């Protein structure tokens, strides 16, 4: 039975439960209303019966007032009261179902009819009024007696109805209480117990225990809740497994990243040191290039001066050659004159050979010296020509050296500019290396923090039992 009840929706169960309670409440209210209506009807009937007694008393009072009067109009109030009583009896007779009550009312109607006949007889002259009044009194007593019996009957029935109403109300209340308790027990068992099982499962999940599965045998809202909770447990199980494996991988990767970051940081520090060495070397090379450029400029200036001096030396040598050539020419002319003079002297002194023999020998010595001087002069001229040729070669080489020095100076200036640019680039590289080193340090710190968080997350994940 509980199986198909478990598959009914909770809203339907609650509707049925509250509907049952409401129906029992309506039944209880209807029972009470029925009892009240019956008691009220009994009260109304008692009032109607009491009205008969009042009419009967009015008849007796009016009859006593009439006394022994024989006037026709004296009996008119008595007739009116009697008519009202007869009408009242005809009206209330249909309200009574009990045969005994109907018999009593029939007796009252017969008494009223006889009372009316006696009242007509009183209007005839020479009638024995005493006997008629006596009979009227007996009929009045009969009316009062039957009225009292009707009242007693109605009171008895009222008491019976009240007891029946109490019994019925007690039964209905007991039945409502039992059915209400049964409905409450069924609904509570169908709602509270699954909620308790679900709450226990939630508490296990809150404690991190995902090992125990939740058995779902219902198809109502609570069964859907348990199914959703079971699916959540499965999802959490998969999630925790994934997080656990991911945490292990993250922790391992963080440790590897930390080691790689430390190696990178060490390499960057080495690169920074090498960059500093390169920057120092570039500064020294820049200074050397500046020195080379300066020396090249000085060499170019010196070459220019040497070229100028070579040009001046060439000019001086040319002038010396010209002077030597003039001297040689003059020597040649002197030698010719001496030869001529010697010939003339030889011819003139043949005669005085003995006198000028010494002069001749001296003249020959002079001629021989002049010849030697001429040979020396020619040799000097030849050496001078060779010196001029050498000076021209020197001048050409000096010009080439000067041109090369200018090219070297230009190249040195360009190299100096390039070296300065490289030096700036090296400085930038060093700055970038510093920034990279700082970044690596921050990355290393972040890696360590990530590794710590990974271990912390792993410790937290270990709280769940899967």
Buried (B, 14 or more C-beta within 10 A) or exposed (E): EEEEBBEBBBEEBBEBBEEBBEEBEEBBEEBBEBBEEBBEBBEEBBEBBBBBBEBBBBBBEBBEEBEEEBEEEBBEBBBEBBEBBBEBBEEBBEEBEEEEBEEBBBBBBEBBBBBBEBBEBBEEEEEEBEEBBEBBBEBBEBBBBBBBBBBEBBEEBBEEBBEBBEEBBEEBBEEBEEBBEEBEEBBEEBBEEBBEBBEEBBEBBEEBBBEEEBEBEBEBBBBBBBBEBBEBBEEBBEBBBEBBEBBEEBBEBBBEBBEBBBEBBEEBBEBBEEBBEBBEEBBEBBEBBBEBBEBBBEBBEBBBEBBEBBBEBBEEBEEBBEEBBEBBEEBBEBBEEBBEEBEEBBEEBEEEEEEBEEBBEEBEEBBEEBEEBBEEBEEBBEEBEEBBEBBEEBBEBBBEBBEBBBEBBEBBBEBBEEBBEBBEEBBEBBEBBBEBBEBBBEBBEBBBEBBEBBBEBBEEBEEBEB
